[in-house]
Amino acid sequence: MQYTSTRDNKAVVSSAYAIAHGISVEGGLFVPETVPTLEKADFEALAKLDYVARAEYILKGFLTDFTDSEIAYCAEGAYLGNFDEDKPAPLKALDDKTNILELWHGPTCAFKDLALQILPYLLTTSAKKVADGKKTVILVATSGDTGKAALEGFCDVKDTEIMVFYPSDGVSPMQQLQMNTQKGENVYVCAIKGNFDDAQTGVKTIFTNDEIKALLKDNNMQFSSANSINWGRLAPQIIYYVSAYCDLLQKGEDYLKDGFNVCVPTGNFGNILAAYYAKAMGVPINKLICASNSNNVLTDFINTGVYDRNRSFYTTISPSMDILISSNLERMLYELTEKDDKKIALWQSELKENGKYTVDETVLAKLKELFWGGCCDEAKTQKTIKETFENYGYLIDTHTAVAVSVYEDYKKETSDARPVVIASTASPYKFAHSVLESLGIEVPADEFEAVDTLSDKTNTTPPAPLSVLKTAKVRFSNLCEKQDMSKVVLNRLGIK
Ligand SMILES: *Cc1c(COP(=O)(O)O)cnc(C)c1O
């Protein structure tokens, strides 16, 4: 199977090339030319297997230039020994119809681990195939969770360097501490004066700067991305939606007779796009419910067809979704326009120039057929955390709360009673401060006291990877202007 760029159909590459490079030369994103489909019997067979075997099966369909043993090496390396009980994506039932897909049992307690534990394996395997001996330099822009998950995944991986940029005022104290205490010789962390979109734009600009790319080449290095613009991030995310379906199959024929809905707390549109690909593979997903926080650019887009980032940017208690430029939407629009690369390039340049574009009626109609968009403000997020705990004795984080709230709105508006899978994207302990406040419990100033209080008051256990941070040494305290990111990168690499 080959991959092509959303902005240039003539760019046709292997999956190894797409993963090793991260982004196409003209700035487009790589997408598979076709999507492998599975039959009912395939899913039933997969239902009998564990997560690693499910992962291998799905990845084989998308990474056809990898050998079976390479895929096994990647999947086992990522999913054995790094997640609680070797179950990366367990499904918990809140009630008969509501299923929570817990995606935070990995080393950094957020769903990014599901992709970023395997990406280093995929990337180094890809680089061996297509980048003969060059050192891979991973640049990451993060709204909090990607950064730590990428640092953890790439820590001391041979022939890689990783540099993470995060918005100085846009991450939770726990997220910041997780990143700044990261171990490893090949890691670097820097805050920027700006928001996530500034960080993401800065990284994309560096990636596509010919002068910088040439400098790297002279030094036997090449850039790649660990953000969800890299196909190597998205492919592993498809696995857990297929896996969730396999788990639901145990509930019997009748339970899924009309399919099920999926609700995803969304920022960069990566996670929900993976659910779309799972649907395209044959998983009987009915609606993809796109849940946003107060930065509701996607809600408006799904409802009107106008993507307009010219609006206030809010710093919320669900910081990993504080995003106004959802990169992966580009992939979705490429599919919805029947692969119209010219149109995608045009819309993306309009977005860059004016911060805005409008899709045509046919695209909007298809978008609405697939998606339902809703949003949730801060007060409602807090209320949802409290009510979910009171009603079900189940503790959720701020991002998951946005999804739960939007799903309630969806049910009210549509009366759709199908079962739902709600993606739970982070451990509540990653946002202990906001969660305590939502529960109406006084919040201690110290982050770790907050963790202990949350544990005492809710009778739940904090994840071990967060507890060890209490005594971890802070290694990084860098801060730079957003326009200086390229200088910081070259300095760190010892170039120029
Ligand atoms: C990254 C993140 C999101 C948003 O996911 P996208 O793939 O960017 O849409 C939601 N919740 C948490 C906890 C995250 O870390």
The ligand as a Gaussian input file, in Angstrom:
#p B3LYP/6-31G(d) Opt

LIG

0 1
 C       -4.029000      15.248000      22.977000
 C       -5.174000      15.113000      23.877000
 C       -6.489000      15.294000      23.419000
 C       -6.801000      15.713000      22.001000
 O       -6.499000      14.715000      21.063000
 P       -6.360000      15.060000      19.515000
 O       -5.868000      13.833000      18.873000
 O       -5.354000      16.186000      19.442000
 O       -7.680000      15.510000      19.033000
 C       -7.520000      15.065000      24.300000
 N       -7.286000      14.707000      25.584000
 C       -6.042000      14.549000      26.065000
 C       -5.855000      14.179000      27.492000
 C       -4.943000      14.730000      25.233000
 O       -3.701000      14.557000      25.712000

